[in-house]
Amino acid sequence: MDWYADQEGKGQTTWFLPDDRWNVPDDGISVEEQDAEPNSLLNYYRKMLALRMAHPALVDGDFEILELETSGIGPWGFVRSTGDESILAVFNFGTEEQELIIEEFPFEADGLIDLLTGQQYPAPAPGMSYALVLAPASALFLSTIP
């Protein structure tokens, strides 16, 4: 792992630098480079870890895999619930936008919010299916609007 953009600094590993390695100085993947980028993979992982620690349902809630009707290959989802908190998580592991349909929404809500972005979604109607569109390589963590 590169800690520094120039691959030199305290704690940087230097004993394993083969000639055919894929990382090079100033390639944008070091911790130093990604730390300042709000949309970097490093900061995405930090945000996901903070989200998990802030919501008891994601730490030790009941776990149920969602049954999804999808427009292609890639989407997957689950629900985690504990006490009065339920979170529906859906992922698109594919490389194309996907529409997914949840035949029966797993919890009641007057409105939904994506815990990652703050974007609001309409409330699911009781007994009706719920449709979502997911961008490639994306995720939603939907919970009730507080």
C-alpha positions, 0 to 999 in steps of 0.5 A, spaced: 500 500 500 502 506 498 501 511 503 505 517 500 504 520 493 511 519 491 512 512 495 517 515 500 516 517 507 515 514 514 512 507 514 512 506 507 514 499 505 520 499 500 522 492 501 517 489 495 518 493 489 518 489 483 520 491 476 513 489 474 508 492 479 502 496 477 503 502 482 507 508 480 509 514 484 503 520 483 498 515 480 492 517 484 492 511 489 496 513 495 493 514 501 496 521 501 492 523 494 486 520 496 485 523 503 484 530 500 479 527 494 472 527 497 470 522 492 476 517 492 475 510 494 478 511 500 473 516 503 468 512 500 470 506 505 471 511 510 464 513 509 461 506 509 464 504 515 462 511 519 455 509 516 455 502 519 457 504 526 452 510 526 446 505 525 445 499 530 441 495 524 447 495 520 452 492 526 447 487 529 440 487 526 436 481 523 439 480 516 434 478 510 436 477 503 431 481 498 428 478 493 429 482 487 426 482 480 432 485 476 433 488 468 439 484 468 445 481 472 448 485 478 443 487 483 443 484 490 440 487 496 438 485 503 434 488 509 437 489 516 433 491 522 433 492 529 428 495 534 425 500 530 430 501 525 430 498 518 435 499 513 434 496 506 441 496 502 441 494 494 447 494 490 449 494 483 455 490 482 454 490 474 457 495 469 450 497 466 444 501 469 439 496 472 432 497 474 430 493 480 423 491 483 422 489 490 415 486 490 413 487 497 417 493 501 420 490 507 418 495 512 413 501 513 415 508 511 412 515 510 418 516 506 425 514 504 432 517 505 439 514 502 443 514 508 449 515 504 447 521 500 441 524 503 437 523 497 429 522 499 425 517 495 417 516 495 414 512 500 412 505 499 405 504 498 403 498 502 402 492 498 405 495 492 411 493 488 417 498 489 422 500 483 428 503 483 434 504 478 441 503 480 447 506 476 453 501 475 457 500 481 453 503 486 449 502 492 443 505 496 442 504 503 434 506 504 431 508 511 425 511 514 426 519 514 427 521 521 
